[in-house]
Amino acid sequence: FRLLRSAVFLAVILHCLCVLHPVRLSRAALARSTTMSSAASGIARGAAAGGAAALGQPTPVVAAGGAGGGAAGAAVAATASAGVAAMAAASGVPHSGRAIWHGGPPLSAILALALLLQTSAAERRASAWQEGDTVSFPKYPGRKVFVLSGEWDFAFLGDVDLVAAAAVREEDLRRRVAVPDAFDAREWLCPAPSDAPGGRGCVGEGDWPCGRCCEVSRGPYGDERCWRNRSETFSRCCDLVAIGRRGVAAYRTSLPAAVTLIHFHACSMHCVVLVDRRVVAEHVGGYTPFWVDLLEGSDAVSASPSEVELLVLADNRFLPSRPVHQPYFDWYQPGGLLRAVEAHELRSGALYLKAVEVRPRRGWPLGEVEVKLRLSPSCAAWEGRGAGGSSLRVSLAFDGDPAEAPQPLAALLRGEEGAWLASVPRPRIWSPRDPNLHLLTVALWEGVEEVDSMTVRFGLRVVETTASHVLINGEPIILQGVNRHETNPHGGIWMTAEQLRQDVALLHELGANFVRGSHYSQDQRFLDLCDEFGLLVWEETLGWQARLEHLQDPLFLQQQLQALEETVNASANHPSVVMWGFLNEGQNDDYSARPTYQALAERARALDHSRLVTWASKTKMRDITLDLADVISFNDYPGWYDASVDEIPTVWQSYADWAREHHPGKPILMGEAGASGLSGFRSPQQLPEGAQGLAA
């Protein structure tokens, strides 16, 4: 049967090739059959998906595919003939654009196509992710960046050993999911093609996605217009076990072999990253970004001429090895690739900029900033190792101005970091009323060659406190805003750029000037918007009501410190971020909790002395750690847990008086207030329909 199937496929493809008069495939093309197979399988999938690659019909270019059946295609060209040109280009074979076969294909082409048909599913992965721009600042004009947002191969492996999950089988990776993805927060999971009735999938009339058909918000059986007949039931086509499941999930795609760095904006909760099935990184903490340097694990990465397999294992179980995540938190903690994944291809793999931080100097003239660099390990040891003993140099360019002459890096370096003072030409203050932003591009040079560059965006503002106020640029400001969880009713934890803009618009409509990112590190895209619209932000690390057993646990503290460092490093250039926070509502009325609070406060200030430090206290006047904070913050719910609504002014004034007496010089902030609500509920006399049995 397999031989017959291969023969039929070969005959069909050869017939198409003869009709289309494609190019001659040389021995070089045959040697690159893996690359060809990626492009060709992408064309085939693109044609099958929309039927648009019929002979002579225009077809859009699709270059944002994923791996192993999870791709729209490596290259779908303007016509089927142009698609063959894309194959030729991927194989390094020139294409003249005219027919050169007139009597049938040569033997080399037949052999190449035969090998193409026999390649495994893993070799047919589409590796041509679309080169583009990062989803947020910084930008990297000196690199090729691939944003891996799109379809990946997927398997939910369940309650298995995380190490053993690296041996996930090819037949298990049949499903396709769109990344970013929370694998336990979907209402549905599209079936693999072989699972669907007739093997044709479960979509109905038109080109509707699985999600539209299976979303229970459209009805108890999804959108019933999707089903072709009664035998194609909602239960057969929609995998409802996707909600709330705990275990290990596998995500797979392919990358160009030249990729050096991978940036995960958030992977939850414990993630293991493998390249060609060899571990290159692990990370614990579901909301903080992290980078993977493939050069550091170069011994473990195969030297593929074209592409490598990227496999990510995401484990969302609550285990003692990750105490930073606890099952009692009062919001759902999903698992998966929660935010964007980006791959970076560098000009010089070993020499690159890790980060550029720009901080205004308090007490100095406007525009005086401290520029801090973090560099790759090779930069510190590079001096004189380049061609002709060349040295590394750096240049700065503000706001698109011509770059200054490159300066030697050696004099600035202390280990892998360098810092110096600079003046911003034409400086403008950033404030909530007037959120002016500046750009800085830093270029790294080896001799006369630019090897890397990075563009960051920053604002010139200073945040301080007096006895009763937070000051922005020396002016007191009353902070009025909300606590915000990063979620939406139609897509779970992942929010589109438009949904983030809608949240910012709602905050402006409320008249808010302040937002607390509760209770984890924020999406950098949201912080970019806050920079642009003048919203002040309290950003904090993951935590909710930490108990003494956690606050005394060295592993818990280690993971908290790691999360704090990753958060500060990621958000250092956002002028909107004015406070660092941690340990929301921890059990801080016991002296055994104090060392953990002190360690985190000291680390926050060591990483960034230009912002304020706080945490939300539910123990309030019993909190024995408040002297460590810059701003005192109480969570208080009069009218719900204690007191009554009409007592709010009296109660909160008593807190302010107490803070002034016991912690003079520190302003006080109400971090949380309010009450639980029921949609439509107004009073016991105005119950929503269907809720008459509920107590007021």
N, C-alpha and C positions, 0 to 999 in steps of 0.2 A: 504493500500500500504506500509506504514512504517513497519507494522508487517511482511508483506510478505518479504520485503527487508531484514529486520533483520534476519528472519528465513533462507533466502537463504545464507546470509553472514555467519551465524552461522554454517550452514551445511557444507559449503565449508571449513571453517577454521577447524572444527572438523575433517573433512575427512583428511585434510593435517596433523593435529596433530597425527591422528592414524597412518598414513603412516610413519611419521618421528619419531615416538616413542619419543616424548619429555618428559620432566621431569614432575613429579607430582607438581601441584600448590597447596600449602598449604593454611591454613587460613591466614598466614602471607602474602602470595602473594595476596590473595583476598583483604586484608586490604590495600595493596599498589597498588591497581588497577590503580590509576592515573599515578604512575610511570611506570607501565607496559604498559599502553596505549600509553605513550609517546614513549617508545622503540618500541612497536609493530607497531604503525602507521609509525614510521620512517622506519622500515623494509619494510612495505608495500609500502611506497612511493619510497624507494630506488629500490625495485623490479620492480615497475611499470615504473620508469623512464628509466631504461636501460634493463630490462628483464634479469638482470644478476643474480637474486637470484633464478633462476630455480634450481630444485633439483640436487645437485651434482656439480653445476657450481661455480667456485671460484668467489667471489665478494669482492671488496675492502671495507675496513672499512671507513665509512663516519660518521664523528662526528662533522661537522661544520654546522649543520642545523639551522633553525630559528623557528619561531612560526607558528602555525595554518596553515598548508598547505604550509608554506614558508620554509620547511626544506627538505634537502636531506635525512635525517633520523637520528635517535638517535644512531643506531648501526646496520650496515649491515655487518654480519659476513661472514666467509669464505664459509659457505654453509647455506641453509635454516635451517638445523638442528642446526648449530652453532648460527644462528639468534635467535632461541628459547633459547639457552644458554645465549645469551645476555639479553633476556627478564628475564630469571631467575636471572641473576646476578643483573639486575636493581631492581628486587623485593626482593633481599636479600635471595633468595632460592639457595642452593648449587646445582650444576649440575655435575653429575658424569661423563658425557661424554658417557654413555652407555644407552641403552634402558631399561626402567623399566616399561613401559606400554605394556601389551601384549593382553589385552582383551578389550580395549577401555578406554576412559578417565573417571575419577571419576567425581562425581557431583560437587565437589568444582571447578574443572577446567571449567566445563560448566557454572557455575555461574559467575566465574571470566571473562570468555570470553563474556558472555551476558552483564555484566557490561561494559566491554571494548567497545562493540558495541554501547552502549547507552550513552557513555560519549559525552559531547558536543565537538564542534570543539576547543574550548578554552582549554579543558583538553587534547586534542590530540596534543598539541604543543610539538615539539621536544626540549627538554631542554638540551641535551647533547652537548653543545658547546665544541669544542676541546680545551683542556688545552694546552697552548703553551707559547710563549714568547711575551713580548711587542714589538710593531712595531718599537720602537725607545728607546734610553736611556731616563731615567734610566731603569735598570733591577731589578727584585725583586726575588732573590733566595729563600726568606723565605715565598713566597706566591704561591697560585694557581692563575694563570692568564688565563682568557678566552678572546680571541680576537674575538669580535662579528662581524667579517667581513664575510658576507654571506647573505643568503636570510632572509628577514623579511616580516611579513605581512604588507600591506600598504593600505592606503585609502587617497585619496585627498578629503577633505571635503569642500573646497572652502571658500567663504567669510562668515565665521561663527564666533560666539563668541568663543574665545580661551578657556574659562572656560567650556562652554557647550560642546566643542569638546571632553572633557574627557569621555563623554557618548557615544563615537563612538560605533556603533552596530557591532555585530559579522558578520552579512551579508555584512557589508561594507568593512571589512578587508579581502577581498578575493584575492586581487592581491598580487603578490610577487615581491619584488625588491631587488636588491643586494646592500647592505650597505658596504662601503660608497656610498652616493647617493645625487644628487641634483635634487629634484623632478620637478623643473621647467626648467632644462637645458638638459633634455633628448629629443632626436628627436622622441622617441617612448615610449610606455609603454606596456609591455606584457599584453595581455588580461587575465582576470580571466578564469579558465577552462570553466565555464558555459557560458562565452561570446563567446567562440570560436566556429566555425562551427562544429557541431556534438559533441561538448564538448571535442574535442581531442587536442585542441591547434592549433596554426598556424604555427608550424615548418613544414618544408618539408622533403625531402629525407635526411636520416641520422639524426644525433643528433645536428642539428644546433640550436643555441640559438635565441631567439626572436630578440635580438639586431642585429644579422647579417641579418635577413630577413627585418627588418624595417629601417635600416640605409639609409637615403636618399643619403648619399655619394656614395652608390652603384648604384644609379639610381633614377629617379623620383618616382618609385614605389618600392623602396628598392631593394632587391635581388629577382628578379622574379622567380628564380629557386626554391624558397621556396614554392610557392603556388601549391597546389595539383591539383587544377582545377580553371577555370576562376571565379567561384562563390566565391572562397576564395580570395577576393580582398585585396589589400593593405589597403584600407580604413577600412575594417572590422577588420583587424588584428592589425593595428598599430594606436595607439591613439596619434594623432598629437597635441592634446591640451596640451600635457605635456610641450611644449615650452612656456616659458614666463608667465605662469599662476601665479597668486598671491592669497594667502589664507593660510589655515591651512592644513597641512598634518599629518597623524598619522602613526607612525612606531611601530610595536609590535613584541616582541620576548619573550622568557622565560629564566629565570636564575635559577641556583641552589639556593635554599633558604639560603645557607650559605654565599652567596656573601655579602660583607660588603661595598665595595667601587666600584663606577663606574666612569671611566675616559672617558670623552667626549673630543676628540681632537679638534673638531669644530662642532657646531650645529648652524644653521643659520635660521632666524635672532633672533627671540625670541622663546626660547624653554622651554617647561614645561615637567618635568620628573615625571612620576607616577609609583608607584609600587602597584600592585593589585588595580589600579584605585584610588589611593590616592596620592595627590601631595607631593613629597619629595624635589623638587628643581625647581627653575626657573633661567633662564640665558638670558641676553641680550648681543648681540655682536657676530657676525657670524664667527669670525676667531680665537678667543682665546680659549685655552683649559680650562676646569673646571672639578672639582671633585664633586661627590655626595657621602656623607657619610650616608649610610642607618641607621646607629645606631642613628644619630642625629634625624632622623624621625622615630625611632623605634615604637612609639605609633601608627604610621599610617600604618605600614606594618604588614600584616597578618603572622601568625606563621605556614605557610605551611610546611609539613614535607619534601617536596621534591623540589618544585620549586615555583617561583613567576612570575607574569606577569610584564614585563617591557614595558611601553607605553610611547613613546616620541611624543609630539605634537610640530611641527615646523611651525612657522608662519613667512612668508616672506613678509608681507605687510609693506609698509612705513607708520608708524603711529607716532603721536606726542609723544607717550610714549617711543619711541626709536630713539631720534634725532641723535644718532651716525650713523645711516643708513639714507642716503638721496637718493631720486630717481634721482638726477641730476649727480651722480658720473659718470665718463667717462669709467667705466667698468661694466659688468653685475654682480650684487650681487645675487647669487642664494640662495635658501632655502633648508633645509634638513640636514641630517647627513653627512656633507661634508668630514669628515675625520674619522679615526678609532674610534671605541668604545671598551673599555676594561673593564672587570669585574674582581675584585680582591677578593679572598677568603683568609682571614687572619687566622693565628694560634690563635691569641687572638684578638677578634673583637674590643675591646676598646683601646688596646695599639698598636700603630703603628707609623711609621715614615712618616710624610707628605712630607718632602723634605730634601735633603742634598745638600748644595752648597759649592763649593770649589773655593776660589779666591786666586791667587798669591798675595803676599804682595810686593807692590812697595817699592823699596829702601832696601829690605832685601836680604840676600843671596838666591841664586837659590834653589828652593825646599821648601822654607818656605811658608806655605799656611794658610789661615784662613778657618776653617771648621765650617759651620753654619748648625744647625739642626732646622727643624720645626716639632713639634710633635703633636699628637692628644691631645685633651683637657684632656683626662683621665690621660695622662702621668704626667701633672703638678700637679695633685691632688693625685697621686698614692702613694707617699712616705709612706712606712710602712704599706700599706693596703694589701699587698700580704700575702701568706701563711707564717706564722711565722714572720710576720713583715718585709718581704723581701723588698729590694729597687730595683729601676731600675738602670741598668748600660748600658754603651755603649762600644763597641770595634771597632777599626779601623784596616783595612788590605789594604795595598797599593799593587797594581799590582800582586795580587795573593799570596803575602807573607802570612805566618801565622799571624793570628790576634794577636794584642797586648792584654794584660790582660784587661778585662773589667774594666772601671772606673766608679765610682758613678756618676750618672746623676745629682743629686740634686745640686751639687756645680756649675754646668755649666748652669743651667736653669735660665732664666728670663721670667716668664710666660710660654708660650708654645714654646719658642725658647732657644737654647743653642749654644754657640760658644766657640771655643778654637783654639789654634795654634798647628800646626803639621808640621813635616818635611817629605818630600817625599824621600824615599831611592832611590838612583840611578836616580836623577832628570835629565830630558832632556827638552830642550827648544822647545816650539812649535813656528813655524814661517811658512809663506807661502812657503818658500823653503824646510823646514824640519818639517812637521806637526806631531811631536811626541805627543802621547797621553798617559795619565796615567789613571788607574782605582783606585777607592776607594770604598771598601765595608764597610758599617757601619752596625753593628748588635746591636739590642736592646735586653737586657736581663732582665728578671724578676726572681731574684734569680739565679738558675743554668740553667734556661730554656731560650733559644733564642726564642723570641716572634715575631720578625720581622727583616728583613734585606733589604738593598737597595745598589745597585752598580751603581755608577755614573762614567762618563768619563769626563775628563777635560784636559786642556793643560796649561803649564806654559809659559805664555806670559804677557807682560805689554804693554799697549797702552797709549801713551801720545801725546802732541802736543808741537810744537815750533811756532815761529812767522810765519813760512811758510810751515811747514810739519806736517804730522802725523807720529809718531814714533812707531815702533813695536820693542820691546826689545831694545830701545835706538837708533835704526837705522831708518833714514828717508825712507819713501816709497812713491812712486807716485801711487795713486789709479787710476786704469784703469779698467773700467768694464761697466756693463749695468744695466738697470732697468728690473726687471723680474716679470711678472704676473704669478700666479700659475694656469695655464690652459693648455689644450692640444686640438688639433683639433679633436680628436676621442673619448673623454670621458668627456669633460667639466672640472669642477673644480677639480675633483678627479684624481690624477696621481698615476700610479703604481710605484713601486720601480724602475723598469727598466726605465720608462720615466724620473724619477728624475735623475737617473744616466746619461741618455742621455743629459739632460740639463747641468749637470756638465761637461760632455765631450765636449759639444759645447762651454762652457765658456773657457775651457782649449785650445780648438782649436783656439779661438779668441785671445788668449794670455791675457785674463782677469785675474786679481788678486782680483777683487772686484765685489760684486753684491749687488744691493739694492732691498730689498723685498718690492715691491710697490703693493699696499699701505695698507698692513695689516700684521698681525702676520703670521709667516712662519710655514710651516709644519716641525715638529721636525725631520722627516726623511731626509728632504733636508738639514737641519742644521747639522745633523750627517755627511752627505756626505761632506759638506763644511769643517767640522773639519778634516775629513780624507784626503782631497785633498788640504788643505791649502788656501781655498778661504776666503777672508775677507768679512764680511756681515754688512750692515746697515739694521737693523730690526726696523720697525716702526709699530705703531698702526693704526687702521682703520681711514681714513680721506681723504677728497679731497675738497679743496676750501671751507673750512668752512666760512660761512658768519657771519657778526657781530651778527645777531639775534641768531646764535648758540653759538658763542664765549661768549655771555653774558647770556646764559641759564644755570642755575645751574644743571639741569638734564643732559644736554650735557656734562658738565664738570665732573659730577659724573661718567657717563658712560665711558668717556675718561680715567679718573683716574683708574677705575676698569680694563679697557683693558690694560693699561700700567702695572699695577701690575701683572696681569695674564701673560702678555708677558714676563716681566722680570723674574718672578718666573719660568716660563717654560724653558727659554733659558739661565739661569744664568751660566750654566756649559759649554757652547759652546765657546771655544777659538776663533772660527771664527767670532763671533759677537763682533764687536768693537765699534758700535755706536747704541744708542737708538734714535729713531725719532718719530715724531708725527705731526699731523695737516699739511699734505702736502698742500702747496699753500693756506694757510689760509689768511684771510683778516687782515693782521697784520700791516697795515700802519695807523691804528687808535688806539689811546691810550686806548680805551675801550676794545681792544682785549688783552692787555698786561697781566692783571691778570690771564687769562686762561693759557697763555704760561708760565708765571712764576710758577703757581701751578704745571704744568706738569713737567717743568724742575727741580723744587725742589723735586718732588716726585721721578723722575727718579734717581737723585743723592742720595736720601735717601735710595732707594732700592738697588742701586748698584753704588758705587763711583769709580769702577774700569774701567768704560767705558766712552766714550764721548757722549755728547748730541748735537743733531742737528735737523734741520727741513728744508725742501725744501721751499725756499721763491720765490714767483713769483713777489712780490713787490720790491724785491732787495734793491736798495739804499734808498727806502722809508720805509723799514721795521724798525719799532721802537722797535723790540724785540731782535735784533741780539746780544746785549750785554749779553743776558742770555745763549747763545749757546757756546759750545766749538769749533765747526767748523761752519764756515759760508758756507751755501749752497744755490746757486742760480739755479733756473730753467730758461733756456734761449734758445730761438729757432731762432737764426739768420738764414736768408734764408727761413724762413717759416712765422713767425709772424712779424718780424722786421729785419732791417739791411739786409745784403746780405752775401752769403757764404764767399766771399773774404774779408769781414770785420771782420770775426770771431777773428783772432789774436788780432786785435786792440781793439775790443769791450771787449773781455775777459781780456786783459791786463789792461784795464781801471777799470774793476771790482776789480782786484787784487790790483791795486794802491789805489783805494778808500778804500778797506778793511784794507790795511796796515796803512792808515792815520787815519781812524775813529775807527777801532777796532784792534789796535796793539796787537800782540801776538796770533791772531787767524788765522789759515790757511783757505783758501777758496777752495771750491769744486763746480764744476758744476754738480748739481744733475740730471738735465735732459737736453738733447739737441737732435736735429734731426729734422725729418719732417715726416708727414704722407706719406704713400706710396701705390702704386697700383702694385700688383704682375705683373711682366713683363714689367713695365714702365721704360724706360731709358731716353727718350727725346721726344720732340714733333714730331721728325722725325721717332721715333721708337715706335709707339703705339702698344699695344698688340691687338691681334685679337678680334674684337667685341667692341673695345673701341675707334673707330675713332671719335665718336661724343663727346668725353670728351675733355675739355679744358686742356691745358698743365699745 
